[in-house]
Amino acid sequence: MMNMDDGERGTVERILDANANRCAEGLRVIEELARFERKDETLQRSMKRIRHEVREAVRSFGAGLLENRDSARDVGRTVTSQNESYRDSVDGVAHANFSRVQEALRVLEEYGKLIDPGISVRFKALRFEVYTVQKDFGLEDPQLIRIPPAPFLYAIVDRSFPGPESLEAILEALLAGGIGMIQYRAKEIRPDRIREELERVIDAARSRRVPVIVNDDPSMALETGAHGVHLGRDDPSVETARALLGPEAIIGATVHSIGEFEDLVLEAVDYIAVGSVFESPTKKDAPVCGLGFISSIREQVAGLPIVAIGGIDPENIDSVLDAGADGIALVSALLQGDIRKNSFTFKQIIDRRSD
């Protein structure tokens, strides 16, 4: 227990009590939808189990939550938004209550740390489980820009890569060539310029519904409205990124070894990047993992997209896809020379595999 006086503890316990109730109520609404609208016993049981686990975890905080409850003087009783009084569909009810549950679990996790950090970890695990259940409900907004279907090309726009083309010219050539995703990477540029360039990338990609991913920096992704973030071993954790960006963001992470893969929280990522598959002209010191590593990861994550990176060219791309990759991430193979032609060449190869 943290060092709090009685007044502070009472405040924390009221916050925990209010959000425990909010969470349980939202879970019950979703449970009823699973039961009566979806007629899905598995989803219903999942929601019921999570609801009971939340109640059980809350009881571990002790009797103080109930003793400090003061509903009559809770100013939040009368504070509502316009959205709270309107729902346009059954799915709208589900969306609203999934958001309510996730927000409440985040509050329980954060304030729970002040009383019992061990119980707080349980709320964190439940929050990630709810993200997964939401996907199982098939409730992603159809207007969301998502990872394209496999196989797809993933262009890494590395601003340290030498070239005479303007950013606009690079983007125009990539998009015209059929790129499915774009990652913006800028290691040695001021934050204000990164912000300005990212906004231009997002604007250029919007009309083709191509997701734009920020390298390394979840805060920059949030600030610019990018569609997600890609993280390496020395970057913020995928759990931190998910907590900041929410369930709809695209979060990817690179793994170079089985050990790194085993340490990865799979529930928090939308794709896994593996590499370097071959010797890379862009990162000459990158360890080579080979095609067998892709196959090994593929066997363990049947439903999660794998993006291969490092030394991939038109001669070896088929072997990479055969090994189990869904996406092909490219830097120099696209940005060196005629960008549109390079993109089109790779796109032709992967399109043949889709026929």
N, C-alpha and C positions, 0 to 999 in steps of 0.2 A: 504494500500500500504506500502511495506517495505521501509526502508530508503536507497534509491539508488540515485547516481548522474546521470546526463543525459547520460553519456557514458554507465554506467551499465544498465540503463533502455533501452537504444537503443539496446544493445546486447541481453538482455532478449526478447525484442519485436521481434527482427530478428529470434531468436530461436523459439519463439512461432509461428510466421508467417510461417516459413519453415515447422514446424511439423504439423501445421494445414493443409497446402496444401498437405503434404505427407499423412496425415491421410485421408483426403477427397478423394484423388486420389485412395488410396488403397480400400476404401469403395466402390467407384464407380466401380472398377474392379470386386470386389466380387458381387456387385449388378447385374452387367451384366451377370455373371455366373449363379446367381440364376434365372435370367430372361430367358436366352437363352439356357443354358446347363441343369440346373435342372428343369426349367419350374415350379418353386415354387414361387407362388405369395406372400405367407406369408413371406418367407425368403427375397424376393426382397423388400417388404415393410419394413421389419425390417432394412435392410441395408440402404435404402433410408432415413428412419426416423432418424437413428443414424447419418448419414451424415449431415442431416439438423440440428440436435441438436449440432453437433460439430461446424458447421458454426455459429449457433446462439450464442453458448457459447463464441466463439472466438471474435465475434463482441462486446461482453460485455467488452472486454479488452480496447476498444477504437480505435481511428483512428491511434494511434502510430504504430501499426503493419505494416500497409500499407505504412505509411510515412517513416519508417525506412528500408523498403525492399531495398536490394541492390544486386540484382541477378547477375549483371555484375561482381562484385568483390567477389562473394561467392566462396571460394576455394573448397567447397564441390561439385560444379558442375562437376568437372573432376575426383573426387575420386570415383572409382567403384571397386567392387570385381568381381572375376571370376563368382561367382554364379549369379550375377545380369544380366549377358548377356546370361544365359541359363535357359530354362525351359524344363522339360522332358514330361509334360502332362498338361491337364487342371487342374487336382488336384494340380499339382505342382505350377501352377499360383495362385490357391486359397491359398495354404499353405504359399507361399511367401508374399501374400498381407495381409493375416490375421496377420502374424508376423509384417509386416510393420505397420499396423494399431495399433496393441497393443503396439509396441515400441513408436510410435508417441504419443499415448494417455498418455503413462507413462511420456514422456518428457513434454507434455502439463500440466499434473498434477503437476509435480515437479516445473517447472519454473513458472507455473501459481500462485503458492503459494506466489511468490514474488510480485505479483500485486494484486491479489484478491483471497484469500484462499477459499472463497465461491464458486467461479467458478471452482477452482481446484477440489473441491469435485464432481462436475458434471462430470469432465473428468474421475475421478476414477470410478464412477458408470457406465459410458459408457464403460470403459475398461472391467469391469466384465461382462457387458452385451455381449460384443463381444466374450469373452471366451465361453459363453453359446451358442451364435449363431454358433461358430465354431464347437461345438459338434453337433448341429442340422444339420450342413452340412455333418456330418459323415466323417470328414477329419482327424481323429486321425491316426497317423502313424501305419501301421500294425505291425511294429517291436517293438512298445512300449509294455512294460510289464505293464499290467493293473490289476485292481481288478478282481479276478476270479468270475465266475458266482456263484450265490447262489444255494444251501447253501455251505459255505466253512469254513474251519478251519483257524484260525488266531493265530499263535504261538507268544507269547511274550517271547523273550529270555532275561530274567532279570538276569543280571550278578551279582546281589547281592544274588540270590537264591542259597542256598548251594547245592553242588553236586560234586562228584568226577570226573565227565566226563570233558574231554577237550572241548573247543568250537567246534572243528571239529567233535568230536563224537556226540555232541548234534545236530549239524546241519545235519549230515548224518542221524541220527535217525529220526529227524523231517521230513526231505525231503522224506526219504524212506517210512514214515508212511502216506504221502499224504497231508502235510500241504499246504495250498493255499497262505498264506501270512505270512511274518515274521516281527515282530517289535523288534528292538534292543533297550533295555533299560539298561542304566548304569548311576546310580545316583552318585556313589562315586569313579569314576575312572578318572585318568588324561586324558585330551583331546588327548594327543598323543597316548595313548593306545586305547582310544575309536576309534580314526581314524584308527588305525592299525587293530583292531578287526572288525570294520565295513567293511573294504575292504575285509577281509576274508569271512565275511558273504555274501557279494554281489557276490564274486567269486563263493562260494559254491552254491548259489541259481540260478545263471545265466543259467546253462544248463537246468534247469527245468522251467525256465521263471517264477519264483516265485518273486513277488515284495518284496523289503526290505524297511521297513519304520523306520525312526529314531524317537525316543521318544524325544520330547521337543525342539529340536535344529535345526531350518531350515538351519542355516549356515553350520552345520556339514553335513546335507543332501546334500547341494550344493557342498561342498568341496569334499565329498567322492563319489559323483555320485549315491547316494541312490535314490530310486524311489519316495520317498516322506517323509512326516513328520507327526507325530501325536502330537496334542497339547491339553493341559489341560487349565483350567481356569487361571492359573498364568503364562502361557507361552506367547510368542509373539502371536499376533492376527493372525487369519487365513488370513486376508487381507494382512498383512505384509509378511506372508509366501508365499502367492500366488504371490505377487509382486516380491519376491526374486527368487522363484523357477520356475515361469512361468506356462503357462496353462497346460502343459503335466504332471506335478508332481501330485502325489496322496497325497491329504491333508485330514487328518481326525481330528476330534475334539470330545472330550468327553463332554457329558452333564449329569448332575445329577438331573436336575429339569426342569420344564416347563419354569421357568424364564430364566435359562441358554440357553435353546433351543430357546426361543424367541429373545434372544440377539445375536444368532449365525447368521452370514452372510452366508446363504445357498448357494449363488452363488459362494462362495470361497472354498467350501468343496466338496470332492468326496464321503465321507461317514461320518456317525455320529455314535459314540460309546456311548452306554447308560449303566449305571451301578452305583453301583453294583446291579445286578439283585437279587442276594441272598447274604447272609453273605459270605464274602470272607476270605479264610484262608491266602491269601497273604496280603491283606490290611484290617486288622481286624477293623479299625476305619472308613472304608468307609461307607457312608450312603446307606441304601438299598432302591432301587427304585421300585422293584417288576416287575412282568410281565405286569401289567396294564400300566406302563409307556412306555414299548416297544410298546404296542398296540396304545397308544395315539400318540406317535411320528409317528408310521407307517401311521396312518390316515392322517397326515399332510404332509408327504413327500413320496408320492407314488412312485416316481422314483429314490429315493436316497437310497443307501444301508445303512442298520442299522446293526451295530456290537454290540452284547451283550457281557458283561463281568461281572465277579464276581460270584464265587460260583457255576459255571456250572459244572455238572458231568454227567456221562452216564445215571443216573436215571431221571434227570430233563431237559436234552437237548431238548427232543421233545416238552416240554411245552414252551420252549424259542423260538423255531422255529415256533411253532403254534401261538405264540403271534405276530410274524411278523419280527423276526430277519433274516437277510440274512447271517451274519457271526457270528461265535462263537470264541471269544477271550479267550485264556486259558494260564495260567501261571503254577501254581503248579499242576494242573490236568494233565499236560503233562510232566513237568520237574521232578516230584517226582516219583522215581521208574524207571521202564523200559520205557524209552521215546518212543521207536519205538512201543512197544505194546500199550502204552497209545494212541499214535497218531492213530494207526490202529483201535483201538476200537471206537474212536470217528468218524473216517472216515467211518467205516462200518455203523454207525447209520445214518449219513447224506446222504450216498450213497443210502440207502434204500428209502429215501424220494425223491430221484431224479429219481427213477425207474418208 
